[in-house]
Amino acid sequence: MRVFVTGASGWIGSAVVPELIDAGHQVVGLARSDAAAAALVRAGAEVRRGTLDDLPALRDAAGESDGVIHLAFKHDLAFSGGFESAAEADRRAIDTFGEALAGSDRPFLIASGTLGLAPGRVATEEDGRADGPLTAHLPGGPAKRLANARATLALAGHGVRSSVVRLPPTVHGDGDHGFLAALVAVAREKGVSGHPGDGSNRWPAVHRSDAARLFRLALEGAPAGSILHAVAEEGVPVRTLAEVIGHHLGLPVAPVAPEDAAGHFGWLAGFLGADAPASAAHTRELLGWRPTGPGLVEDLDQGHYFAAPAA
């Protein structure tokens, strides 16, 4: 297949692109910078210059492709106070792809998340399909992003083989600069490896290579309207992560009281305090996906998260 990928040079996309190419697919990646374009060329992909706001270019690229994987999101805007604007830009891109692919039965995948679907219990692929007590109270940006996922699923009724791949908060691996790397940085800064409360709250996780393989499997065979969970581990206790981080950095491990969490963890506090286990049982059965990468603790123990930061 000839596959158009947005976010192709990002953390997930840079694993998805070689996964697709190794399986025999051709990849056209969206690049908004010279550095991103060069990375795609090195990976063996074609380059389409542009941004998520260049809707005619997105429409043309989708129309020329056998399928689309939409991984790009304006994270810099979202995490600097513009989450709603980022979600609105995402929706315009999704609508554009939907129009280009309508009636073709070609695959269209987007990335979403498992966090916040079912606090305190194991979330499944069926959660979040409709409004509930939790989703009804989501703030503007997250609510709009959830609506974007539902709009993607609704394209199944318009001749698009659409799927939503939900990622856990921790997609780990060498080179990760996300939540886990931020938690290590906080421990270094504070001189203690902390965990909120008793640390029993759970985080699902997946290795980046396994997530990339699921995107390929979904592109090749997921039925229209599928929700898929890229979850290898249903829930690793945050206390366990703090203990491993403390061991590697030679720091004490200690609980952080709820009222002190924001001051200690900063922007991480709200995410880190969530109890958000998630299952991928349906996804594994549907597509035969079997994660083979290292688990979260095993990956931490490999040491790359603890390399000395650049001066």
C-alpha positions in Angstrom: 0.0 0.0 0.0 1.0 3.6 -0.5 0.4 5.2 3.0 0.3 8.8 3.9 1.5 9.4 7.5 1.3 12.7 9.4 3.6 13.0 12.4 5.9 10.7 10.5 9.1 12.0 12.1 7.7 12.1 15.7 8.2 9.7 18.6 5.5 7.2 17.3 5.7 8.0 13.7 9.5 7.4 13.5 8.8 3.8 14.5 5.7 3.4 12.4 7.4 4.4 9.2 10.1 1.7 9.2 7.6 -0.8 10.4 5.5 -0.1 7.3 8.4 0.0 4.9 9.8 -3.3 6.3 6.4 -4.9 5.6 6.6 -3.8 1.9 4.5 -0.6 2.0 5.4 2.7 0.5 5.3 5.7 2.9 4.7 9.4 2.2 5.4 11.4 5.3 4.2 14.9 6.1 7.1 17.2 7.1 6.9 20.7 8.3 10.7 21.3 8.7 13.9 20.5 6.9 15.0 18.3 9.8 11.8 16.2 9.6 12.1 15.9 5.8 15.7 14.7 6.1 14.7 12.1 8.8 12.0 10.7 6.5 14.4 10.5 3.6 16.9 8.6 5.8 14.1 6.2 6.8 13.3 5.5 3.1 10.0 7.5 2.9 8.9 10.1 0.4 8.3 13.6 1.7 5.2 15.8 1.4 6.1 19.3 2.8 3.3 21.0 4.7 1.5 21.3 8.0 -1.8 20.3 9.6 -3.2 23.6 8.6 -2.6 23.1 4.9 -5.9 21.3 4.3 -5.7 21.2 0.4 -2.3 19.5 0.7 -3.7 17.0 3.2 -6.7 16.3 0.9 -4.5 15.7 -2.1 -2.0 13.5 -0.3 -4.9 11.3 1.1 -6.5 11.1 -2.3 -3.2 9.8 -3.8 -2.8 7.2 -1.1 -4.2 3.7 -0.3 -4.5 4.6 3.3 -3.8 7.3 5.9 -2.3 7.2 9.4 -2.8 10.4 11.2 -0.4 10.8 14.1 0.3 14.5 14.1 -1.1 16.8 16.9 -0.1 20.3 17.9 1.3 19.2 21.3 3.4 22.4 21.6 0.2 24.4 21.4 -1.9 22.0 23.5 0.6 22.1 26.4 1.0 25.9 26.4 -2.6 26.7 27.1 -4.1 26.1 23.6 -5.5 22.6 23.9 -8.8 23.5 22.5 -7.2 25.2 19.5 -5.0 22.1 18.9 -8.0 19.9 19.1 -9.9 22.1 16.6 -7.0 21.9 14.2 -7.0 18.2 14.6 -10.7 18.0 13.8 -10.2 20.0 10.6 -7.6 17.6 9.4 -9.7 14.6 10.3 -12.7 16.0 8.4 -10.4 16.7 5.4 -9.1 13.1 5.4 -12.7 11.8 5.8 -13.8 13.8 2.7 -10.9 12.6 0.6 -11.4 8.9 1.6 -15.2 8.8 1.6 -16.7 5.8 -0.4 -13.2 4.3 -1.0 -13.1 1.6 1.8 -9.5 2.7 2.3 -8.1 2.6 5.9 -7.8 5.7 8.0 -6.2 5.5 11.5 -5.8 8.1 14.1 -3.9 8.1 17.5 -5.8 8.7 20.7 -5.3 7.9 24.4 -6.5 5.6 27.1 -6.0 8.0 30.0 -9.2 9.1 31.7 -11.5 6.6 30.1 -12.5 4.7 33.2 -10.8 5.9 36.4 -10.2 3.3 39.0 -11.0 0.3 36.8 -9.6 -1.4 33.8 -10.6 0.5 30.7 -11.6 -1.6 27.6 -12.0 -0.8 23.9 -15.7 -0.3 24.5 -15.2 2.6 26.9 -15.5 6.1 25.6 -17.7 5.3 22.6 -20.5 7.4 24.0 -20.9 10.1 26.6 -20.9 9.0 30.2 -20.5 10.5 33.7 -16.8 11.1 33.1 -16.8 12.3 29.5 -19.6 14.7 30.2 -17.4 16.6 32.5 -14.2 16.7 30.5 -12.8 20.2 29.9 -12.9 21.7 26.5 -9.7 20.5 24.9 -9.9 16.8 26.0 -13.6 16.7 25.3 -13.0 17.9 21.8 -10.2 15.4 21.2 -12.5 12.6 22.4 -15.1 13.9 19.9 -12.5 13.8 17.2 -12.0 10.1 17.8 -15.8 9.5 17.6 -15.9 11.5 14.4 -13.2 9.2 13.0 -15.2 6.1 13.9 -18.3 7.6 12.4 -16.5 7.7 9.0 -17.1 4.0 8.9 -20.7 4.9 7.8 -19.3 6.8 4.9 -17.2 4.1 3.2 -14.0 4.7 5.2 -12.3 1.8 7.0 -11.6 4.0 10.0 -9.9 3.0 13.3 -8.8 4.7 16.5 -5.6 3.4 18.1 -5.5 4.4 21.8 -2.0 4.8 23.3 -1.3 4.5 27.0 0.3 7.5 28.7 3.7 5.7 28.6 4.9 4.7 25.2 8.5 3.9 26.2 11.8 3.2 24.6 15.3 4.6 24.0 14.9 8.2 23.0 11.6 8.8 24.9 11.2 12.4 26.1 7.7 11.9 27.5 6.1 11.3 30.9 8.7 8.8 32.1 11.7 10.9 31.1 10.0 13.9 32.9 9.5 11.8 36.0 13.2 10.9 36.0 14.0 14.6 35.6 11.8 15.6 38.6 13.5 13.0 40.8 16.9 14.4 39.8 15.8 18.0 40.5 14.1 17.3 43.8 16.7 14.8 45.1 14.0 12.2 45.9 12.1 9.8 43.7 8.5 10.5 44.7 5.1 8.9 44.1 1.7 10.4 44.7 0.2 9.1 48.0 0.8 5.4 48.4 1.7 5.0 44.8 -0.7 2.2 44.2 -2.3 3.9 41.2 -1.6 2.2 37.9 -0.3 3.2 34.5 -0.6 1.1 31.4 2.4 1.0 29.1 3.7 -0.2 25.7 7.0 -0.3 24.1 7.3 2.0 21.0 8.1 -0.9 18.7 4.9 -2.8 19.7 2.8 0.3 19.3 4.2 0.7 15.8 3.4 -2.9 14.9 -0.2 -2.4 16.0 -0.6 0.6 13.7 0.6 -1.6 10.8 -1.7 -4.5 11.7 -4.7 -2.0 12.0 -3.8 -0.5 8.6 -3.8 -3.9 7.0 -6.8 -5.5 8.6 -8.8 -3.7 11.2 -12.5 -3.6 10.5 -14.2 -0.3 9.9 -15.1 1.5 13.2 -12.6 -0.4 15.3 -11.2 0.9 18.6 -7.8 -0.6 19.4 -5.7 -0.5 22.6 -1.9 -0.4 22.2 -1.5 -1.7 25.7 1.2 -4.3 26.6 0.9 -3.9 30.4 -2.4 -3.2 31.9 -1.1 -1.2 34.9 2.3 -0.8 36.5 2.0 0.8 40.0 3.6 4.3 40.0 5.3 3.3 43.3 7.2 0.6 41.4 8.4 3.2 38.9 9.5 5.5 41.7 11.5 2.6 43.3 13.3 1.7 40.1 14.1 5.4 39.4 15.3 5.8 43.0 17.6 2.8 42.7 19.2 3.9 39.4 19.7 7.5 40.6 20.8 6.5 44.1 17.9 8.6 45.6 15.5 7.9 48.4 12.0 6.9 47.5 9.1 8.7 49.3 5.4 9.4 49.0 4.2 12.9 48.1 1.0 14.1 49.8 -1.8 15.1 47.5 -1.7 18.7 48.5 2.0 18.8 47.7 1.8 17.0 44.4 1.5 20.1 42.1 4.5 21.7 43.7 6.6 18.6 43.5 5.7 17.1 40.1 4.6 20.3 38.3 2.5 19.6 35.2 3.0 15.9 35.7 0.9 15.9 38.9 -2.5 15.5 37.3 -1.4 12.7 35.0 0.8 10.9 37.6 -2.0 10.7 40.2 -4.5 9.0 37.8 -5.3 5.3 38.3 -5.8 4.4 34.7 -5.3 0.7 34.0 -6.3 -0.5 30.5 -6.8 -3.8 28.7 -6.0 -4.8 25.1 -7.7 -8.2 25.2 -10.1 -7.4 22.3 -7.3 -5.9 20.2 -5.1 -8.9 20.7 -8.0 -11.3 19.7 -9.0 -9.2 16.7 -5.7 -8.6 15.1 -3.4 -11.2 16.7 -1.2 -8.5 18.2 1.4 -9.9 20.6 3.7 -7.4 22.2 7.3 -8.6 22.3 9.2 -5.5 23.4 10.6 -5.0 26.9 8.2 -4.2 29.7 8.3 -0.8 31.4 10.4 -1.8 34.4 12.7 -3.9 32.1 13.1 -0.8 29.8 14.0 1.4 32.8 16.5 -1.1 34.0 18.3 -0.9 30.6 19.6 2.4 31.8 19.0 4.8 28.8 16.5 6.9 30.8 19.3 7.7 33.2 22.0 8.8 30.9 23.5 12.1 32.1 21.6 15.0 30.7 23.4 17.2 28.2 25.2 20.2 29.8 
